[in-house]
Amino acid sequence: MDEILIKAGGFLFMIALGFVLKRIGLFSLDDSGFLSKLVLKVTLPMAIIKNFQGLELNRSYLMAIGIGFAVNFIAIAVVMLLTRKKSPAHRAFYIINTAGFNIGLCTLPYMSSFFAADAVALVCMFDVGNAIMCFGITFSIAMVISKGSVNGKEILRTLFSSMPFVTYLVMILLCAAQIHLPQPVYTVAGMIGQANSFLAMLLIGILFEPKINRSERKDMAGVFLLRMALGITFSLLIYHFLPVPLRYRQVLAIIVFSPILSVAPIYTERCGYNRSVAAVLNSLMLPFSMVVMTILLMLLKVY
């Protein structure tokens, strides 16, 4: 229990550090552009490569990939239905911040010490489907909606210009072909990827701006309620009906309560909505999600 609290406190400290360093003038909002590029194009792809070390595809892992896709698609469909009367920028905000889970940057390093290697691999496989959606398809859909038109070439361009998406795609193909990279590649990737969680949390802190008007608070509450309702629904369905071993069902039932994607503020801004709203929402959801996952860890006795 102490280890769980220490890790949760560590993530919150990283966010607070980014905010404080901005307040004292060491960083500014302009620096967020550089940090976002560093996270999306360098440290996150390296963390992805490291997570694939030694993984072998099997039925349960393939099913976890499918679940990662499915929960995101369902979330997007629900959001598009419920926000059909809102402006394009608002709809994009809801899509980006309701669908997707911060697995690679938050949940995986937070929970890996509580699971055996096979369960950690399951989390990675879920993140394969989740990350392909988040960094490619979900963002592409949000971009198209925010621009008010559907363009197949725009979707493909957005997908294949996303470094995390391309990295996951390549690593899945290598894993399916049972091709493993040389050990030094994984070692170096792990060294670089270790900075990923810190930089992502620091970025959220720099983007954190607590000055939110009433209409934006309503949007934040809407995303929060949607994520909780969907999380409860997904968790119950997975735990009771997914045809995989009990331990795997427990793990998947927990991680659907993972925090919002840490790069959501970046994608939110690109879709024309106030990135500070997404940053505040992200900062608030992070500790709440950790509390929920911690409670589930204890209730399901998988720690």
TORVO-110801 format. One line per 5 residues: for each residue x negated, y, z of N, C-alpha, C. Coordinates in steps of 0.1 Angstrom, whole numbers, always signed. Each point is the difference from the previous one (the first is absolute). Example, Ala and Ser with C-alpha at 12.3 -4.5 7.8 and 13.67 -1.06 7.14 Angstrom:
// TORVO-110801
-132 -57 +78 +9 +12 +0 -9 +12 +0 | +4 +11 -7 -9 +11 +0 +8 +11 +8
END
This chain:
// TORVO-110801
-8 -12 +0 +8 +12 +0 -9 +13 +0 | -10 -1 +8 -9 +12 +0 -6 +3 -13 | -4 -11 -7 -6 +2 -14 +10 +6 -9 | +12 -4 +1 +11 +6 -9 +1 +15 +3 | +0 +4 +12 +2 +14 +4 -12 +8 -4
-12 -6 +1 -12 +7 -4 +0 +3 -15 | +3 -10 -8 +1 +2 -14 +10 +10 -4 | +12 +0 +6 +10 +9 -3 -5 +14 +3 | -6 +2 +12 -5 +13 +4 -11 +5 -9 | -8 -10 -5 -11 +4 -9 +5 +6 -13
+11 -6 -6 +5 +6 -12 +6 +14 +3 | +7 +2 +11 +6 +13 +3 -11 +10 +3 | -11 -4 +6 -12 +9 +2 -6 +4 -13 | -1 -9 -10 -5 +4 -13 +9 +11 -7 | +13 -2 +1 +9 +10 -6 -1 +13 +8
-1 +0 +13 -1 +12 +8 -13 +7 -3 | -11 -8 -2 -13 +6 -4 +0 +8 -12 | +7 -6 -11 +1 +8 -12 +8 +13 +2 | +10 -1 +7 +8 +13 +3 -8 +10 +8 | -7 -4 +10 -8 +9 +8 -12 +6 -8
-6 -9 -8 -12 +5 -8 +5 +11 -11 | +13 -2 -4 +5 +10 -10 +3 +13 +8 | +5 -1 +12 +4 +11 +8 -12 +9 +4 | -11 -7 +2 -12 +8 +4 -8 +5 -12 | +4 -4 -12 -6 +5 -12 -10 -8 -7
-3 -12 +6 -10 -9 -6 +5 -6 -13 | +13 -2 -1 +7 -5 -12 +11 +10 -3 | +5 -1 -13 +12 +8 -4 +8 -9 -9 | +12 +5 -3 +9 -8 -8 -6 -3 -14 | -9 +9 -4 -6 -2 -13 -9 -12 +0
-6 -4 +11 -8 -11 +1 +7 -14 -1 | +13 +1 +1 +8 -12 -1 +0 -6 -14 | -2 +8 -10 -2 -5 -14 -12 -9 -1 | -11 +4 +5 -12 -8 -1 +2 -13 +8 | +5 +1 +12 +2 -12 +9 +10 -10 -7
+10 +5 -6 +10 -9 -6 -7 -7 -12 | -8 +6 -7 -7 -7 -11 -10 -10 +5 | -6 +3 +11 -10 -9 +6 +7 -12 +5 | +12 +1 +6 +8 -11 +5 +5 -9 -11 | +6 +7 -10 +7 -8 -10 -9 -6 -11
-12 +6 -2 -9 -4 -11 -12 -8 +5 | -3 +1 +13 -12 -6 +5 +3 -10 +12 | +3 +6 +12 +1 -9 +12 +11 -10 -1 | +12 +4 -5 +11 -10 +0 -3 -11 -10 | -4 +2 -12 -4 -11 -9 -10 -9 +6
-10 +5 +8 -10 -8 +6 +6 -9 +11 | +10 +6 +8 +6 -8 +10 +9 -11 -6 | +6 +3 -12 +7 -11 -7 -8 -11 -4 | -12 +3 -6 -9 -11 -4 -5 -8 +12 | -3 +6 +11 -4 -7 +12 +11 -9 +5
+13 +4 -1 +11 -8 +5 +2 -13 -8 | -5 +0 -12 +2 -12 -9 -11 -10 +2 | -10 +3 +9 -11 -10 +2 +5 -13 +5 | -3 -11 -7 +4 -13 +4 +14 -4 -1 | +8 +8 -6 +15 -3 -1 +2 -10 -11
+9 -10 +3 +4 -10 -10 +16 +1 -1 | +5 +1 -12 +14 +1 -1 +7 -14 +3 | +11 +0 +7 +8 -11 +2 +15 +4 +0 | +9 -9 +2 +14 +3 -1 +5 +11 +10 | -4 -1 +12 +4 +10 +10 -6 +14 -3
-12 +0 -5 -6 +13 -4 +7 +6 -12 | +3 -8 -10 +7 +5 -11 +14 +5 +4 | +6 -7 +9 +13 +5 +5 -1 +13 +7 | -11 +2 +8 -3 +12 +7 -2 +12 -10 | -7 -3 -11 -1 +10 -11 +14 +4 -5
+8 -10 -2 +14 +3 -5 +8 +8 +10 | -2 -3 +13 +7 +8 +10 -4 +14 +0 | -13 +2 -2 -6 +14 -1 +7 +8 -11 | +2 -7 -12 +7 +7 -11 +14 +2 +4 | +7 -10 +5 +14 +0 +1 +5 +11 +10
-7 +1 +12 +5 +10 +10 -2 +14 -6 | -10 +2 -8 -2 +14 -6 +11 +2 -10 | +3 -9 -9 +10 +2 -10 +14 +2 +6 | +3 -7 +11 +13 +1 +6 +1 +14 +7 | -11 +4 +6 +0 +14 +7 +2 +11 -11
-7 -2 -11 +1 +10 -11 +15 +1 -5 | +6 -12 -2 +13 -1 -5 +10 +7 +10 | -2 -3 +13 +9 +6 +10 -1 +15 +0 | -13 +5 +0 -2 +14 +0 +6 +7 -12 | -2 -6 -12 +5 +6 -12 +15 +1 +0
+7 -10 +6 +14 +0 +2 +5 +11 +9 | -7 +1 +12 +5 +9 +10 -4 +15 -2 | -10 +2 -9 -4 +14 -2 +3 +5 -14 | +10 -7 -7 +3 +3 -14 +5 +15 -2 | +5 +6 +11 +4 +14 -1 -10 +10 +4
-12 -4 +4 -10 +9 +4 -9 +4 -12 | -8 +11 +3 -9 +5 -11 -11 -11 -3 | -6 +1 -12 -10 -9 -4 -12 -1 +10 | -4 +12 +5 -11 +0 +10 +4 -7 +13 | +12 +3 +4 +5 -7 +12 +0 -15 -1
+5 -4 -12 +1 -15 -2 -14 -6 -1 | -9 +7 -6 -14 -6 +0 -6 -1 +14 | +3 +11 +8 -5 -1 +14 +6 -12 +7 | +13 -2 -1 +6 -12 +7 -6 -13 -5 | -2 -1 -13 -6 -13 -6 -14 -2 +5
-8 +10 +0 -14 -2 +4 -1 -3 +15 | +8 +6 +8 -2 -1 +14 +9 -11 +7 | +10 -5 -8 +8 -11 +5 -5 -14 -4 | -4 -1 -13 -6 -12 -5 -15 +0 +3 | -6 -12 +3 -14 -1 +2 -4 -1 +14
-11 -7 +2 -5 -3 +14 -15 +2 +1 | -5 +6 +10 -14 +3 +2 -7 -13 +6 | -2 -10 -8 -5 -12 +4 -16 +0 +0 | -6 +4 -11 -14 -1 -1 -7 +10 +9 | +6 +12 +2 -7 +10 +8 +3 +0 +15
+12 -6 +3 +4 +0 +14 +3 -14 +6 | +10 -6 -6 +5 -13 +6 -10 -11 +0 | -7 -1 -11 -10 -11 +0 -11 +2 +10 | -7 +11 +0 -10 +2 +11 +5 +0 +14 | +13 +4 +1 +6 +0 +14 +4 -13 +5
+4 -9 -9 +5 -13 +5 -9 -12 -3 | -10 +2 -8 -8 -12 -4 -6 -7 +12 | -3 +6 +11 -6 -6 +11 +10 -9 +8 | +13 +0 -4 +10 -8 +7 +4 -12 -8 | -5 -1 -12 +4 -11 -9 -11 -9 -4
+3 -13 -3 -10 -9 -5 -3 +5 -15 | -10 -6 -6 -5 +4 -13 +11 -2 -11 | +8 -11 +2 +10 -2 -10 +11 +10 +0 | +4 +5 +12 +10 +10 +2 -5 +13 -5 | -13 +4 +2 -5 +12 -5 +0 +0 -15
-3 -12 -6 +1 -1 -15 +14 +3 -5 | +10 -5 +8 +14 +2 -4 +3 +15 +0 | -5 +8 +10 +1 +14 +0 -6 +7 -12 | -12 -5 -4 -6 +5 -12 +8 -3 -12 | +6 -12 -1 +8 -3 -12 +12 +8 -1
+7 +3 +12 +11 +9 +0 -4 +13 -5 | -12 +5 +4 -5 +13 -4 -3 +1 -15 | -2 -12 -6 -3 +0 -15 +13 +5 -7 | +11 -6 +3 +13 +4 -6 +3 +14 +4 | -1 +3 +13 +3 +13 +5 -9 +11 -6
-13 -2 -1 -9 +10 -5 +2 +3 -15 | +3 -11 -8 +3 +2 -14 +12 +8 -2 | +10 -2 +9 +12 +9 -1 -3 +14 +4 | -7 +2 +12 -2 +13 +5 -9 +9 -8 | -11 -6 -4 -10 +8 -8 +2 +0 -15
+10 -7 -4 +3 +0 -14 +15 +2 -4 | +8 -10 +2 +14 +0 -4 +8 +10 +7 | -1 +0 +14 +9 +10 +7 -4 +14 -3 | -13 +3 +0 -4 +14 -3 +4 +4 -14 | -1 -10 -10 +4 +3 -14 +15 +3 +0
+8 -7 +7 +15 +2 +0 +2 +14 +6 | -6 +3 +11 +2 +13 +6 -4 +11 -9 | -12 -1 -7 -4 +10 -9 +10 +2 -11 | +5 -11 -6 +10 +1 -11 +12 +7 +5 | +5 -4 +12 +12 +7 +6 -2 +14 +2
-11 +4 +6 -3 +14 +3 -1 +9 -12 | -4 -6 -12 +0 +7 -12 +13 +0 -8 | +9 -9 +5 +13 +0 -6 +1 -8 -13 | -9 -8 -3 +0 -8 -13 -7 -13 +2 | +3 -10 -8 -7 -13 +0 -9 -1 -12
-12 -3 +3 -10 -1 -11 -9 -12 +3 | +2 -10 -8 -8 -13 +1 -15 +3 +0 | -5 +8 -9 -14 +3 -1 -5 +7 +13 | +8 +8 +6 -3 +7 +12 -2 -10 +12 | +9 -9 +0 +0 -11 +11 -13 -8 -2
-3 -4 -12 -12 -8 -2 -13 +8 +3 | +0 +12 -4 -11 +9 +2 -3 +2 +15 | +11 +2 +7 -1 +2 +15 -5 -13 +7 | +6 -11 -5 -4 -13 +6 -15 -3 -2 | -5 +2 -12 -14 -5 -3 -10 +12 +3
+5 +11 +4 -10 +10 +5 -1 +0 +15 | +8 -9 +6 -1 -2 +15 -11 -10 +3 | -11 +4 +6 -11 -8 +3 +4 -12 +10 | +9 +2 +10 +4 -11 +8 +8 -10 -8 | +9 +4 -8 +7 -9 -9 -9 -9 -8
-9 +7 -7 -9 -8 -9 -9 -9 +8 | -4 +4 +12 -8 -9 +8 +7 -12 +5 | +13 +2 +4 +8 -12 +4 +2 -9 -12 | +3 +6 -12 +3 -8 -12 -12 -9 -3 | -12 +6 +0 -12 -8 -3 -3 -10 +10
+2 +3 +13 -3 -10 +10 +10 -12 +0 | +12 +3 -3 +10 -11 -1 -3 -9 -12 | -4 +5 -11 -4 -8 -11 -12 -8 +3 | -10 +6 +6 -12 -8 +4 +3 -11 +10 | +9 +3 +10 +4 -10 +10 +8 -11 -7
+9 +3 -9 +8 -10 -7 -9 -9 -8 | -11 +6 -6 -9 -8 -8 -11 -7 +9 | +1 +2 +13 -10 -6 +9 -14 +5 -2 | -1 +13 -4 -13 +6 -2 -3 +9 +12 | -11 -2 +7 -3 +7 +12 -12 +9 -4
+0 +12 +5 -11 +10 -2 -12 -4 +9 | -12 +4 -4 -12 -3 +9 +2 +5 +14 | -5 -6 +10 +1 +4 +13 -5 +14 +3 | -11 +5 -6 -4 +14 +2 +11 +10 -4 | +8 -4 -10 +10 +10 -5 +11 +1 +12
+4 -11 +6 +9 +1 +11 -6 +8 +12 | -13 -3 +2 -7 +7 +12 +0 +15 -2 | -4 +4 -12 -1 +15 -3 +14 +6 +0 | +10 -7 -6 +14 +5 +0 +5 +1 +14 | -3 -9 +9 +4 +1 +14 -6 +11 +7
-13 +3 -3 -6 +12 +6 +7 +13 -3 | +3 +1 -13 +6 +12 -5 +15 +1 +5 | +7 -12 -1 +14 +0 +3 +2 +2 +15 | -10 -1 +9 +2 +2 +14 +4 +15 +3 | -4 +9 -9 +3 +14 +2 +14 +3 -4
+7 -9 -6 +13 +3 -6 +10 +4 +10 | +2 -8 +10 +10 +4 +10 -2 +14 +7 | -13 +2 +3 -3 +13 +6 +3 +12 -9 | -5 -1 -13 +2 +11 -9 +15 +2 -3 | +8 -11 -1 +14 +1 -3 +7 +7 +12
-3 -4 +12 +6 +6 +12 -4 +15 +1 | -13 +2 -2 -5 +14 +0 +7 +9 -10 | +3 -5 -12 +7 +7 -10 +14 +3 +5 | +7 -9 +6 +13 +3 +5 +0 +11 +10 | -10 +0 +9 -2 +11 +10 -2 +13 -7
-8 +1 -10 -3 +12 -7 +13 +5 -7 | +8 -9 -5 +12 +4 -7 +12 +3 +10 | -2 -3 +12 +10 +2 +10 +3 +14 +2 | +13 +4 -2 +5 +14 +2 +13 -1 +7 | +1 +3 +12 +12 -3 +8 +11 +11 -3
-2 +9 -9 +10 +10 -3 +10 -5 -11 | +10 -6 +5 +10 -7 -9 +14 +7 +2 | +6 +4 -11 +13 +6 +1 +11 -10 +2 | +12 +4 +3 +11 -9 +4 +4 -10 -11 | +0 +5 -13 +4 -9 -11 -11 -11 -1
-12 +3 +2 -11 -10 -1 +1 -10 +11 | +3 +5 +12 +2 -9 +12 +11 -10 -3 | +10 +4 -7 +11 -9 -4 -5 -11 -10 | -9 +4 -9 -6 -10 -9 -9 -10 +8 | -7 +5 +9 -9 -8 +8 +9 -11 +8
+11 +5 +6 +8 -9 +7 +7 -10 -9 | +3 +4 -12 +6 -9 -10 -10 -12 -3 | -13 +4 -3 -10 -10 -3 -2 -9 +12 | +0 +5 +12 -2 -8 +12 +11 -10 +2 | +12 +4 -1 +12 -9 +1 +0 -11 -11
-4 +4 -12 +0 -10 -11 -11 -10 +3 | -12 +4 +4 -10 -9 +2 +3 -10 +11 | +6 +5 +11 +4 -9 +11 +11 -9 -4 | +10 +4 -7 +11 -8 -4 -5 -11 -10 | -9 +4 -9 -5 -10 -9 -10 -10 +7
-8 +6 +9 -9 -9 +7 +7 -11 +8 | +11 +4 +7 +8 -10 +8 +6 -10 -9 | +5 +4 -11 +6 -9 -10 -10 -10 -6 | -11 +6 -4 -11 -9 -6 -5 -10 +10 | -2 +5 +13 -6 -8 +10 +9 -12 +3
+13 +3 +2 +9 -11 +3 +1 -10 -11 | +1 +4 -13 +1 -9 -11 -13 -8 -1 | -11 +6 +1 -13 -8 -1 -1 -10 +11 | +3 +4 +12 -2 -9 +12 +9 -12 +0 | +12 +2 -5 +10 -11 +1 +1 -8 -13
-4 +6 -12 +3 -7 -12 -12 -3 -9 | -11 +6 +2 -11 -2 -9 -6 -14 +2 | -1 -8 -11 -5 -14 +1 -15 -1 +2 | -6 +5 +10 -14 -1 +3 -1 -4 +15 | -12 -4 +4 -2 -4 +15 +4 +12 +9
+4 -4 +12 +4 +10 +10 -9 +11 +2 | -13 -3 +2 -10 +10 +2 -1 +11 -11 | +2 -5 -12 +0 +9 -12 +12 +9 +0 | +12 -6 +4 +12 +8 +1 -1 +11 +11 | -7 -4 +11 -2 +10 +11 -8 +12 -5
-11 -4 -7 -9 +11 -5 +7 +9 -9 | +7 -5 -10 +7 +8 -10 +11 +8 +6 | +7 -6 +10 +11 +7 +7 -5 +12 +7 | -13 +0 +4 -6 +11 +8 -5 +11 -10 | -7 -4 -10 -6 +10 -9 +9 +8 -8
+13 -4 -1 +9 +9 -8 +4 +13 +8 | -5 +1 +13 +1 +12 +7 -12 +8 +0 | -9 -3 -9 -13 +8 -1 +3 +15 -3 | -10 +8 +3 +2 +15 -2 +1 +3 -15 | +4 +13 -3 +0 +5 -13 -14 +0 -6
+0 -2 -13 -13 +0 -7 -8 +13 +3 | -13 -1 +4 -7 +11 +4 -3 +11 -11 | +1 -4 -13 -2 +9 -10 +14 +6 -5 | +10 -3 +7 +14 +5 -4 +0 +16 -1 | -7 +7 +9 +0 +15 -2 -6 +4 -13
-10 -7 -5 -6 +3 -12 +10 -2 -12 | +6 -11 +0 +9 -3 -10 +13 +9 +0 | +4 +3 +12 +11 +9 +2 -2 +13 -6 | -12 +6 +2 -4 +13 -6 +0 -1 -15 | -5 -11 -6 +0 -1 -14 +13 -1 -6
+10 -4 +8 +14 +0 -5 +8 +12 +2 | -7 +11 +5 +7 +13 +2 +6 +3 +13 | -2 -9 +10 +6 +2 +13 -11 +5 +10 | +4 +6 +11 -9 +5 +10 -8 -11 +6 | -13 +0 -2 -9 -11 +5 +0 +0 +15
+1 +12 +6 -1 +1 +15 +12 -8 +7 | +11 +0 -7 +11 -8 +6 -3 -14 +0 | -6 -5 -11 -4 -14 +0 -11 -3 +10 | -9 +9 +2 -11 -1 +9 +5 -1 +15 | +9 +9 +3 +6 +0 +14 +8 -13 +2
+8 -4 -10 +8 -13 +1 -10 -12 +1 | -11 +0 -7 -9 -11 +0 -6 +0 +14 | -4 +11 +6 -6 +1 +13 +9 -5 +11 | +13 +3 -2 +10 -4 +10 +3 -15 -1 | +1 -5 -12 +4 -14 -2 -12 -9 +4
-12 +4 -1 -11 -9 +3 +0 -5 +14 | +1 +8 +10 +1 -5 +14 +13 -8 +2 | +11 +5 -5 +13 -7 +2 -1 -14 -6 | -5 -2 -12 -1 -13 -7 -9 -9 +9 | -11 +6 +5 -9 -8 +8 +7 -5 +13
+8 +8 +6 +8 -4 +12 +9 -12 -4 | +7 +2 -11 +9 -11 -5 -7 -13 -2 | -11 +1 -7 -8 -12 -3 -6 -6 +12 | -4 +8 +10 -5 -5 +12 +11 -7 +8 | +11 +5 +1 +12 -6 +6 +3 -14 -6
+0 +0 -13 +3 -13 -7 -11 -10 +2 | -13 +5 +0 -11 -9 +3 +3 -7 +14 | +4 +7 +9 +2 -5 +14 +13 -9 +0 | +11 +4 -6 +12 -8 +0 -2 -13 -7 | -7 +0 -12 -1 -12 -8 -12 -8 +5
-8 +6 +9 -12 -7 +6 -9 -6 -10 | -4 +10 -9 -10 -4 -11 -13 +6 +3 | -2 +7 +11 -13 +6 +3 -9 -10 +6
END
